[in-house]
Amino acid sequence: MPRLHRPAGGDHRHGRDPGGVAVTVLLRRAVPADASATAGVWLRSFAAALPTVVRPRSDDEVHAHVRDVVIPLRETWVAEAEDGAIVGMMVLDGRLLSQLYLDPAHRGRGLGDRFVALAKERVPGGLTLWTFQVNKPAHRFYERHGFVAVERTDGHDNEEREPDVRYVWQPR
């Protein structure tokens, strides 16, 4: 059974929809059976949040990468809604918060906040992450959570060849 995340001071299962109605969403470790749904979240989120960024991988390649690399080789967490649907994903690779994607229909419900709290709990010594320079909402989100931009590049080291920003969070 995957380990459940229970953040300090709060119930790991509850959030609110944009209308303020309580909803149940569980954060848990991903299992192999989650691969297709998790890849689907990644694809929908990427398309909605980054419409100008060219993806270097086809849908099939994304599904294979999540199935063969992300879930078995990384610390992968998913957000599971009451109906069993996977509506978010987060991947930790040591101190690197390498992926945090939410289904577009589930943004604005506190899931991103919960994932960041989980990442900080799992890696209390500090985190780093990369996001694209064009993703201004991500910059605001991470800065709100105490991350500081420390490096900007022209994208030469990422698959998308898209200018990016490295953020770092250090505990106080």
Phi, psi and chi 1 to 4 in degrees:
 res  aa     phi    psi   chi1   chi2   chi3   chi4
   1 MET       -  133.2 -178.5   99.3 -169.7      -
   2 PRO   -65.6  147.3   -9.4   16.1      -      -
   3 ARG   -71.2  135.6 -177.9  178.3  167.2  -70.9
   4 LEU   -90.7  147.1  -57.2 -179.7      -      -
   5 HIS   -96.4  124.7  170.5   60.0      -      -
   6 ARG  -123.6   95.0  -68.4  177.6  175.1   81.6
   7 PRO   -64.3  147.8   18.6  -25.1      -      -
   8 ALA   -59.5  135.7      -      -      -      -
   9 GLY    77.3   10.6      -      -      -      -
  10 GLY  -156.9  163.2      -      -      -      -
  11 ASP   -85.7  127.2 -173.8  -29.3      -      -
  12 HIS   -72.1   -6.8   71.9  -69.9      -      -
  13 ARG  -104.8  -13.2  -66.1  178.9 -178.7  -96.6
  14 HIS  -113.7  146.9  -61.8  -71.8      -      -
  15 GLY  -150.0 -167.2      -      -      -      -
  16 ARG  -133.2  143.5  -61.8 -146.2  172.6  -95.1
  17 ASP   -80.8  172.4   72.6    9.8      -      -
  18 PRO   -57.5  -22.9  -26.5   34.9      -      -
  19 GLY   -86.6    1.4      -      -      -      -
  20 GLY    89.2    4.0      -      -      -      -
  21 VAL   -81.5  132.8  176.1      -      -      -
  22 ALA   -65.2  134.4      -      -      -      -
  23 VAL  -130.5  154.4  -65.9      -      -      -
  24 THR  -103.6  120.9  -59.0      -      -      -
  25 VAL  -136.2  124.8  176.2      -      -      -
  26 LEU   -98.9  129.7  174.9   68.7      -      -
  27 LEU   -93.8  125.8  -60.0 -173.5      -      -
  28 ARG  -149.0  163.2   63.2  169.5  176.1   79.5
  29 ARG   -66.5  140.5  -72.3  -66.9  -65.8  -93.5
  30 ALA   -72.6  148.8      -      -      -      -
  31 VAL  -121.0  163.3  -64.0      -      -      -
  32 PRO   -51.8  -35.5  -30.8   38.8      -      -
  33 ALA   -66.0  -14.5      -      -      -      -
  34 ASP   -84.4   -6.9  -63.1  -35.1      -      -
  35 ALA   -56.5  -50.2      -      -      -      -
  36 SER   -64.4  -45.8 -178.0      -      -      -
  37 ALA   -65.4  -37.0      -      -      -      -
  38 THR   -66.8  -42.8  -57.8      -      -      -
  39 ALA   -61.9  -37.8      -      -      -      -
  40 GLY   -62.0  -41.0      -      -      -      -
  41 VAL   -60.6  -47.0  165.9      -      -      -
  42 TRP   -57.3  -48.5 -171.5   97.1      -      -
  43 LEU   -63.3  -45.2  -70.4  164.5      -      -
  44 ARG   -65.9  -42.1  -71.9 -172.4  -58.8  -79.2
  45 SER   -66.0  -45.9 -179.7      -      -      -
  46 PHE   -59.8  -45.5 -165.7   98.4      -      -
  47 ALA   -62.3  -40.2      -      -      -      -
  48 ALA   -75.1  -41.7      -      -      -      -
  49 ALA   -85.9  -26.5      -      -      -      -
  50 LEU  -131.7   56.4  -58.4  164.4      -      -
  51 PRO   -63.8  -21.1   24.4  -33.8      -      -
  52 THR   -93.7   -6.7   63.1      -      -      -
  53 VAL   -90.4  128.6  176.0      -      -      -
  54 VAL   -80.5  124.9  176.0      -      -      -
  55 ARG   -79.1  132.2  -80.8 -165.5  -61.0  126.4
  56 PRO   -82.7   -7.2   30.3  -35.2      -      -
  57 ARG  -123.8  143.4  -62.4  177.7 -170.3 -154.4
  58 SER   -72.2  168.1   69.5      -      -      -
  59 ASP   -56.2  -45.1  -71.2    5.3      -      -
  60 ASP   -62.0  -38.7  -72.2  -17.0      -      -
  61 GLU   -67.8  -36.5  -71.0  169.2  -33.0      -
  62 VAL   -63.7  -46.3  168.6      -      -      -
  63 HIS   -58.9  -44.6  -82.5  -88.5      -      -
  64 ALA   -64.9  -40.9      -      -      -      -
  65 HIS   -63.8  -44.6 -177.2   71.2      -      -
  66 VAL   -63.4  -44.4  169.4      -      -      -
  67 ARG   -67.1  -43.7 -179.4 -169.3   65.6 -126.4
  68 ASP   -95.6  -21.7  -60.2  -22.3      -      -
  69 VAL  -121.1  -57.4  176.9      -      -      -
  70 VAL   -61.8  -56.5  174.2      -      -      -
  71 ILE   -70.5  -45.1  -70.2  178.2      -      -
  72 PRO   -76.9  -23.9   22.3  -29.1      -      -
  73 LEU  -113.0   -7.7  -57.8  177.6      -      -
  74 ARG  -123.9  161.5  -54.3  -72.4 -174.9  -92.7
  75 GLU   -79.7   95.5 -176.8  177.1  -22.3      -
  76 THR  -107.7  131.0  -54.9      -      -      -
  77 TRP  -119.3  147.3  -68.1   81.4      -      -
  78 VAL  -126.7  156.6  -66.0      -      -      -
  79 ALA  -105.1  120.6      -      -      -      -
  80 GLU  -111.7  121.4 -179.4 -179.7    1.6      -
  81 ALA   -75.6  168.9      -      -      -      -
  82 GLU   -53.3  -35.1  -67.7  174.1  -58.5      -
  83 ASP   -84.2    4.8   63.4    1.1      -      -
  84 GLY    91.2   -5.4      -      -      -      -
  85 ALA   -71.6  139.3      -      -      -      -
  86 ILE   -83.4  122.8  -58.7  -59.9      -      -
  87 VAL  -121.4    2.5  -62.6      -      -      -
  88 GLY  -166.4  161.0      -      -      -      -
  89 MET  -148.2  149.3   67.6  173.6  -64.2      -
  90 MET  -142.9  139.1  178.1 -175.4   73.5      -
  91 VAL  -126.7  127.4  179.5      -      -      -
  92 LEU  -109.8  138.4  -64.6  170.5      -      -
  93 ASP  -134.4   85.6 -173.6    7.5      -      -
  94 GLY    68.5 -127.7      -      -      -      -
  95 ARG   -81.8   -6.0  -69.3  177.2   46.7  117.3
  96 LEU   -87.9  120.2  178.5   65.0      -      -
  97 LEU   -85.7   92.8 -164.8  169.8      -      -
  98 SER   -84.3  -22.3   67.4      -      -      -
  99 GLN  -153.2  136.9  -61.2 -177.9   51.0      -
 100 LEU  -146.4  108.1 -164.2  164.8      -      -
 101 TYR  -131.6  137.4  -70.6   95.4      -      -
 102 LEU  -121.1  142.1  -56.7  176.7      -      -
 103 ASP   -57.1  131.8 -171.5  -76.2      -      -
 104 PRO   -52.6  -33.7  -26.1   33.8      -      -
 105 ALA   -71.6  -10.9      -      -      -      -
 106 HIS  -115.1   11.9  -73.8   80.5      -      -
 107 ARG   -74.0  154.2  -70.4 -174.2   61.7 -167.4
 108 GLY    79.5   15.5      -      -      -      -
 109 ARG  -115.1    9.4  -60.3  178.8 -175.3 -162.0
 110 GLY    89.3    1.1      -      -      -      -
 111 LEU   -65.6  -42.2  -72.1  176.6      -      -
 112 GLY   -60.7  -42.2      -      -      -      -
 113 ASP   -59.7  -43.6  -61.7  -27.5      -      -
 114 ARG   -65.2  -40.2  -69.1  172.2   59.9 -157.3
 115 PHE   -64.7  -42.2  -88.3  132.8      -      -
 116 VAL   -64.5  -41.2  168.9      -      -      -
 117 ALA   -60.3  -41.7      -      -      -      -
 118 LEU   -62.9  -44.8  170.6   60.0      -      -
 119 ALA   -60.0  -43.4      -      -      -      -
 120 LYS   -66.0  -35.0  -71.7  177.3  175.8 -179.5
 121 GLU   -68.5  -41.5  180.0 -178.3  -65.0      -
 122 ARG   -73.4  -31.4  -58.6  -73.6  -59.2  157.2
 123 VAL  -128.9   70.2 -171.1      -      -      -
 124 PRO   -68.2  -13.9   25.3  -33.6      -      -
 125 GLY   -80.1   -8.5      -      -      -      -
 126 GLY   131.4  152.3      -      -      -      -
 127 LEU  -129.8  157.1  -66.8  161.0      -      -
 128 THR  -134.2  155.2 -173.2      -      -      -
 129 LEU  -157.8  163.3   63.3   87.7      -      -
 130 TRP  -119.8  143.2  -70.2   91.6      -      -
 131 THR  -142.7  156.2 -171.7      -      -      -
 132 PHE   -73.0  147.0  -64.3  117.0      -      -
 133 GLN   -61.2  -30.7  -70.6 -176.8   26.6      -
 134 VAL   -74.6  -12.3  -61.7      -      -      -
 135 ASN   -90.7   70.0 -164.9  -10.3      -      -
 136 LYS   -60.8  -38.1  -59.5  -59.7 -176.3 -163.6
 137 PRO   -60.0  -36.5  -27.2   36.6      -      -
 138 ALA   -65.9  -39.5      -      -      -      -
 139 HIS   -59.2  -48.3  -61.4 -166.8      -      -
 140 ARG   -61.8  -42.1  -70.4 -171.7  -64.0  -85.7
 141 PHE   -59.9  -53.1  172.8   78.4      -      -
 142 TYR   -67.7  -38.2  -70.4  117.5      -      -
 143 GLU   -63.2  -37.4  -71.0  166.2    6.6      -
 144 ARG   -60.9  -27.0 -168.3  174.6   80.6 -122.9
 145 HIS   -96.3   16.1  -74.1  -78.5      -      -
 146 GLY    88.0    7.2      -      -      -      -
 147 PHE   -79.0  145.3  -74.3   80.4      -      -
 148 VAL  -121.9  133.9  176.0      -      -      -
 149 ALA   -71.2  127.2      -      -      -      -
 150 VAL  -122.5  -11.5  -63.3      -      -      -
 151 GLU  -158.5  140.1  178.4 -178.0    6.1      -
 152 ARG  -124.3  140.0  -66.9 -180.0 -176.1  -83.6
 153 THR  -129.2  170.2   79.8      -      -      -
 154 ASP   -88.0    4.6   61.9    4.9      -      -
 155 GLY    89.3    6.9      -      -      -      -
 156 HIS   -62.2  -21.9   65.1  -84.3      -      -
 157 ASP  -102.6    4.4  -77.2  -23.3      -      -
 158 ASN  -112.0  157.2   64.4   51.6      -      -
 159 GLU   -60.1  -32.3  -66.9  179.0  -52.9      -
 160 GLU   -81.5  -14.4  -63.7   82.3    0.0      -
 161 ARG    58.0   38.7  -59.8  -65.2 -177.9 -117.6
 162 GLU  -111.0  131.3 -178.9   73.8   26.4      -
 163 PRO   -51.9  137.5  -27.6   36.7      -      -
 164 ASP  -136.4  174.7   54.0    6.7      -      -
 165 VAL  -133.1  134.5 -177.7      -      -      -
 166 ARG   -99.0  130.2 -176.2  168.7   66.4   94.7
 167 TYR  -112.3  149.1  -82.5   89.5      -      -
 168 VAL  -132.0  138.8  172.4      -      -      -
 169 TRP  -118.2  127.7  169.3   77.2      -      -
 170 GLN  -120.9  136.3  -70.2  -65.4  -36.9      -
 171 PRO   -65.8  154.5   23.9  -30.9      -      -
 172 ARG   -76.8      -  -65.6  179.8 -171.7 -139.4
